[in-house]
């Protein structure tokens, strides 16, 4: 008989592109390239995280004829 257990975490990064940093775009300013502010980033954005715990057992009897 075998007893098994596992613990882990998984994340979801579906927060959008660059939502966590300030973003700028390059624009034309009197014939010269310039940076123009687009959006303020949110430094408090984090991954959505789920924690999982699993327990299981395996058994085998009669030289593998009955197992589960």
NUVO-826771 format. One line per field, with one value per residue: residue number from 1; x, y, z of N, C-alpha, C, O in turn; residue in one letter. Coordinates in nm, 4 decimals, decimal comma. Example, Ala and Ser with C-alpha at 12.3 -4.5 7.8 and 13.67 -1.06 7.14 Angstrom:
// residues 2
resi <- [1 / 2] $
nX <- [1,3190 / 1,2850] $
nY <- [-0,5690 / -0,2250] $
nZ <- [0,7800 / 0,7080] $
caX <- [1,2300 / 1,3670] $
caY <- [-0,4500 / -0,1060] $
caZ <- [0,7800 / 0,7140] $
cX <- [1,3200 / 1,2900] $
cY <- [-0,3300 / 0,0030] $
cZ <- [0,7800 / 0,7870] $
oX <- [1,4236 / 1,3409] $
oY <- [-0,3319 / 0,1138] $
oZ <- [0,8465 / 0,8039] $
resn <- [A / S] $
//
This chain:
// residues 68
resi <- [1 / 2 / 3 / 4 / 5 / 6 / 7 / 8 / 9 / 10 / 11 / 12 / 13 / 14 / 15 / 16 / 17 / 18 / 19 / 20 / 21 / 22 / 23 / 24 / 25 / 26 / 27 / 28 / 29 / 30 / 31 / 32 / 33 / 34 / 35 / 36 / 37 / 38 / 39 / 40 / 41 / 42 / 43 / 44 / 45 / 46 / 47 / 48 / 49 / 50 / 51 / 52 / 53 / 54 / 55 / 56 / 57 / 58 / 59 / 60 / 61 / 62 / 63 / 64 / 65 / 66 / 67 / 68] $
nX <- [0,0851 / 0,0504 / 0,0787 / 0,0030 / 0,0738 / 0,0325 / 0,1197 / 0,0626 / 0,0897 / -0,0818 / -0,0998 / -0,2721 / -0,2217 / -0,3837 / -0,4087 / -0,3962 / -0,2083 / 0,0855 / -0,0285 / 0,0745 / 0,2804 / 0,3897 / 0,2921 / 0,4031 / 0,3937 / 0,5526 / 0,5685 / 0,5341 / 0,6902 / 0,7090 / 0,8639 / 1,0471 / 1,1155 / 0,9225 / 0,8306 / 0,5128 / 0,2891 / 0,0731 / -0,0714 / -0,1090 / 0,0625 / -0,0249 / 0,1225 / 0,0372 / -0,0809 / -0,1153 / -0,0540 / -0,3342 / -0,3759 / -0,4038 / -0,4178 / -0,3423 / -0,4141 / -0,3613 / -0,4486 / -0,3870 / -0,4232 / -0,2741 / -0,3248 / -0,2597 / -0,3419 / -0,3028 / -0,0891 / -0,1111 / -0,3563 / -0,5830 / -0,6263 / -0,6044] $
nY <- [-0,1182 / 0,2228 / 0,5505 / 0,8805 / 1,2282 / 1,5731 / 1,9184 / 2,2416 / 2,5476 / 2,7489 / 2,9914 / 3,2712 / 3,4837 / 3,6662 / 3,9619 / 4,1632 / 4,3588 / 4,5032 / 4,6334 / 4,6864 / 4,8699 / 5,2082 / 5,3457 / 5,4624 / 5,6368 / 5,6763 / 5,9820 / 6,2340 / 6,5355 / 6,8404 / 6,7522 / 6,5960 / 6,2953 / 6,2103 / 6,1227 / 6,0346 / 6,0363 / 5,7635 / 5,5807 / 5,5267 / 5,2928 / 5,0179 / 4,9300 / 4,7433 / 4,5261 / 4,1789 / 3,8291 / 3,6143 / 3,3600 / 3,0149 / 2,7619 / 2,4211 / 2,1035 / 1,7630 / 1,4227 / 1,0769 / 0,7191 / 0,4099 / 0,0709 / -0,2814 / -0,6170 / -0,9755 / -1,0268 / -0,8103 / -0,8483 / -0,7371 / -0,4055 / -0,0593] $
nZ <- [0,0000 / -0,0793 / 0,0367 / -0,0579 / -0,0794 / -0,1610 / -0,2034 / -0,3298 / -0,5233 / -0,7577 / -1,0179 / -1,1738 / -1,4287 / -1,5606 / -1,5849 / -1,7607 / -2,0005 / -1,8909 / -1,6658 / -1,4205 / -1,4317 / -1,5047 / -1,8155 / -2,1337 / -2,4489 / -2,7648 / -2,9286 / -3,1870 / -3,1551 / -3,2602 / -3,4753 / -3,3451 / -3,1599 / -2,8732 / -2,5349 / -2,4218 / -2,1539 / -2,0758 / -1,9021 / -1,5495 / -1,3537 / -1,1340 / -0,8463 / -0,6616 / -0,7770 / -0,8012 / -0,8733 / -0,9090 / -0,6800 / -0,6136 / -0,3700 / -0,3286 / -0,1848 / -0,1790 / -0,1165 / -0,1360 / -0,1975 / -0,2931 / -0,3784 / -0,3947 / -0,4478 / -0,4403 / -0,6253 / -0,8040 / -0,9298 / -0,8267 / -0,7889 / -0,6972] $
caX <- [0,0000 / 0,1235 / 0,0069 / 0,0620 / 0,0206 / 0,1007 / 0,0756 / 0,1191 / 0,0204 / -0,0860 / -0,1396 / -0,3361 / -0,1671 / -0,4737 / -0,4308 / -0,3816 / -0,0705 / 0,1563 / -0,1148 / 0,1498 / 0,3842 / 0,3512 / 0,3153 / 0,4236 / 0,4006 / 0,6412 / 0,4916 / 0,6094 / 0,6788 / 0,7817 / 0,9616 / 1,1374 / 1,0446 / 0,9034 / 0,7506 / 0,3867 / 0,2314 / -0,0517 / -0,1460 / -0,0371 / 0,0618 / -0,0648 / 0,2234 / -0,0264 / -0,1379 / -0,0439 / -0,1169 / -0,4351 / -0,3090 / -0,4829 / -0,3362 / -0,4048 / -0,3626 / -0,4195 / -0,4083 / -0,4343 / -0,3683 / -0,2725 / -0,3136 / -0,2550 / -0,3533 / -0,2953 / 0,0114 / -0,1573 / -0,4853 / -0,6804 / -0,5531 / -0,6838] $
caY <- [0,0000 / 0,3489 / 0,6729 / 0,9940 / 1,3602 / 1,6819 / 2,0546 / 2,3309 / 2,6730 / 2,7830 / 3,1306 / 3,3186 / 3,6164 / 3,7371 / 4,0961 / 4,2622 / 4,3915 / 4,6146 / 4,7041 / 4,7084 / 4,9718 / 5,3273 / 5,3261 / 5,5814 / 5,6116 / 5,7676 / 6,0718 / 6,3332 / 6,6675 / 6,9371 / 6,6808 / 6,5192 / 6,1943 / 6,2440 / 6,0269 / 6,0896 / 5,9503 / 5,6991 / 5,5282 / 5,5032 / 5,1532 / 4,9865 / 4,8386 / 4,6470 / 4,4146 / 4,0524 / 3,7139 / 3,5387 / 3,2361 / 2,9093 / 2,6623 / 2,2894 / 1,9946 / 1,6370 / 1,3014 / 0,9588 / 0,5891 / 0,3058 / -0,0622 / -0,3936 / -0,7475 / -1,0945 / -1,0057 / -0,7103 / -0,8816 / -0,6394 / -0,2854 / 0,0633] $
caZ <- [0,0000 / -0,0860 / 0,0697 / -0,1275 / -0,0459 / -0,2309 / -0,1746 / -0,4283 / -0,5537 / -0,8997 / -1,0344 / -1,2952 / -1,4557 / -1,6524 / -1,5309 / -1,8663 / -2,0357 / -1,8267 / -1,5699 / -1,2971 / -1,4519 / -1,5803 / -1,9583 / -2,2153 / -2,5913 / -2,8366 / -3,0158 / -3,2627 / -3,0945 / -3,3431 / -3,5559 / -3,2588 / -3,0806 / -2,7318 / -2,4594 / -2,3716 / -2,0512 / -2,1163 / -1,7876 / -1,4245 / -1,3135 / -0,9974 / -0,7910 / -0,5715 / -0,8522 / -0,7839 / -0,9363 / -0,8368 / -0,6405 / -0,5502 / -0,3022 / -0,3382 / -0,1024 / -0,2241 / -0,0463 / -0,2070 / -0,1596 / -0,3951 / -0,3183 / -0,4870 / -0,3823 / -0,5237 / -0,7294 / -0,8992 / -0,9920 / -0,7734 / -0,7519 / -0,7021] $
cX <- [0,0889 / 0,0298 / 0,0784 / -0,0043 / 0,0996 / 0,0388 / 0,1387 / 0,0363 / 0,0248 / -0,1410 / -0,2040 / -0,2887 / -0,2547 / -0,5090 / -0,4200 / -0,2360 / -0,0214 / 0,0694 / -0,0398 / 0,2599 / 0,3264 / 0,3826 / 0,3199 / 0,4167 / 0,4937 / 0,5568 / 0,5862 / 0,5835 / 0,7687 / 0,8940 / 1,0608 / 1,0571 / 1,0378 / 0,8185 / 0,6286 / 0,3259 / 0,0965 / -0,1330 / -0,0541 / -0,0496 / 0,0210 / 0,0360 / 0,1644 / -0,0897 / -0,0509 / -0,1188 / -0,2273 / -0,3724 / -0,4066 / -0,3871 / -0,4117 / -0,3347 / -0,4348 / -0,3620 / -0,4648 / -0,3680 / -0,3746 / -0,2587 / -0,3115 / -0,2572 / -0,3407 / -0,2101 / -0,0413 / -0,2904 / -0,5968 / -0,6016 / -0,6447 / -0,6094] $
cY <- [0,1236 / 0,4621 / 0,7894 / 1,1232 / 1,4649 / 1,8149 / 2,1451 / 2,4565 / 2,6945 / 2,9232 / 3,1586 / 3,4612 / 3,6972 / 3,8765 / 4,2038 / 4,2971 / 4,5164 / 4,6954 / 4,7446 / 4,8141 / 5,0935 / 5,3029 / 5,4596 / 5,5403 / 5,7149 / 5,8477 / 6,1674 / 6,4703 / 6,7642 / 6,8700 / 6,5978 / 6,4125 / 6,2371 / 6,1362 / 6,0972 / 5,9891 / 5,8946 / 5,6557 / 5,5065 / 5,3566 / 5,1369 / 4,8868 / 4,7327 / 4,5295 / 4,2917 / 3,9427 / 3,6604 / 3,4031 / 3,1423 / 2,8082 / 2,5303 / 2,1895 / 1,8673 / 1,5215 / 1,1831 / 0,8329 / 0,4964 / 0,1723 / -0,1671 / -0,5237 / -0,8586 / -1,0735 / -0,9157 / -0,7412 / -0,7896 / -0,5192 / -0,1647 / 0,1782] $
cZ <- [0,0000 / -0,0459 / 0,0031 / -0,0805 / -0,1244 / -0,1926 / -0,2788 / -0,4458 / -0,7040 / -0,9130 / -1,1679 / -1,3168 / -1,5506 / -1,6031 / -1,6366 / -1,8890 / -1,9634 / -1,7301 / -1,4438 / -1,3108 / -1,5229 / -1,7280 / -2,0310 / -2,3618 / -2,6545 / -2,9355 / -3,0881 / -3,2007 / -3,1711 / -3,4218 / -3,4764 / -3,1839 / -2,9339 / -2,6662 / -2,4035 / -2,2738 / -2,0978 / -1,9937 / -1,6685 / -1,3872 / -1,1682 / -0,9393 / -0,6982 / -0,6441 / -0,8298 / -0,8591 / -0,8466 / -0,8056 / -0,5721 / -0,4895 / -0,3003 / -0,2475 / -0,1453 / -0,1436 / -0,1244 / -0,1565 / -0,2806 / -0,3238 / -0,4281 / -0,4059 / -0,4857 / -0,6489 / -0,8417 / -0,9662 / -0,9458 / -0,7272 / -0,7625 / -0,6413] $
oX <- [0,1900 / -0,0849 / 0,2013 / -0,1226 / 0,2186 / -0,0781 / 0,2557 / -0,0728 / 0,1238 / -0,2194 / -0,1924 / -0,3124 / -0,2047 / -0,6264 / -0,4329 / -0,1505 / -0,0818 / 0,0920 / -0,0874 / 0,3267 / 0,2258 / 0,4867 / 0,2511 / 0,4320 / 0,5105 / 0,4830 / 0,7037 / 0,4693 / 0,8897 / 1,0042 / 1,1498 / 0,9419 / 1,1330 / 0,7430 / 0,6387 / 0,3124 / 0,0147 / -0,2507 / 0,0631 / -0,1596 / 0,0309 / 0,0356 / 0,2355 / -0,1468 / 0,0717 / -0,2323 / -0,2154 / -0,3207 / -0,4825 / -0,2864 / -0,5318 / -0,2123 / -0,5579 / -0,2444 / -0,5776 / -0,2698 / -0,4680 / -0,1902 / -0,3563 / -0,1839 / -0,3651 / -0,2532 / -0,0185 / -0,3332 / -0,6938 / -0,5192 / -0,7486 / -0,6612] $
oY <- [0,1287 / 0,4677 / 0,7968 / 1,1258 / 1,4473 / 1,8230 / 2,1280 / 2,4697 / 2,6620 / 2,9685 / 3,0807 / 3,5489 / 3,7890 / 3,9067 / 4,3225 / 4,2677 / 4,6230 / 4,8153 / 4,8293 / 4,8455 / 5,0831 / 5,2464 / 5,5553 / 5,4227 / 5,8257 / 5,7908 / 6,1789 / 6,5158 / 6,7688 / 6,9235 / 6,5356 / 6,4368 / 6,2920 / 6,0664 / 6,2052 / 5,8711 / 5,9683 / 5,6900 / 5,4724 / 5,3013 / 5,2306 / 4,7702 / 4,6400 / 4,4414 / 4,2988 / 3,9617 / 3,6610 / 3,3375 / 3,1831 / 2,7729 / 2,5277 / 2,1905 / 1,8645 / 1,5210 / 1,1888 / 0,8379 / 0,5032 / 0,1615 / -0,1430 / -0,5384 / -0,8373 / -1,0989 / -0,9425 / -0,6651 / -0,7672 / -0,5295 / -0,1686 / 0,2898] $
oZ <- [0,0702 / -0,0903 / 0,0069 / -0,0465 / -0,1507 / -0,1547 / -0,3130 / -0,3903 / -0,7694 / -0,8297 / -1,2625 / -1,2338 / -1,6157 / -1,5815 / -1,6065 / -1,8055 / -1,9748 / -1,7141 / -1,3682 / -1,2122 / -1,5931 / -1,7615 / -1,9953 / -2,3948 / -2,6036 / -3,0160 / -3,0532 / -3,1945 / -3,1490 / -3,4335 / -3,5344 / -3,1480 / -2,8784 / -2,7339 / -2,3452 / -2,3061 / -2,1528 / -1,9825 / -1,6841 / -1,3885 / -1,0890 / -0,9789 / -0,6594 / -0,5798 / -0,8383 / -0,9028 / -0,7240 / -0,8960 / -0,4842 / -0,5509 / -0,2733 / -0,2346 / -0,1476 / -0,1072 / -0,1734 / -0,0826 / -0,3605 / -0,2221 / -0,5402 / -0,3082 / -0,6045 / -0,7613 / -0,9597 / -1,0530 / -1,0182 / -0,6364 / -0,8284 / -0,6368] $
resn <- [X / X / X / X / X / X / X / X / X / X / X / X / X / X / X / X / X / X / X / X / X / X / X / X / X / X / X / X / X / X / X / X / X / X / X / X / X / X / X / X / X / X / X / X / X / X / X / X / X / X / X / X / X / X / X / X / X / X / X / X / X / X / X / X / X / X / X / X] $
//
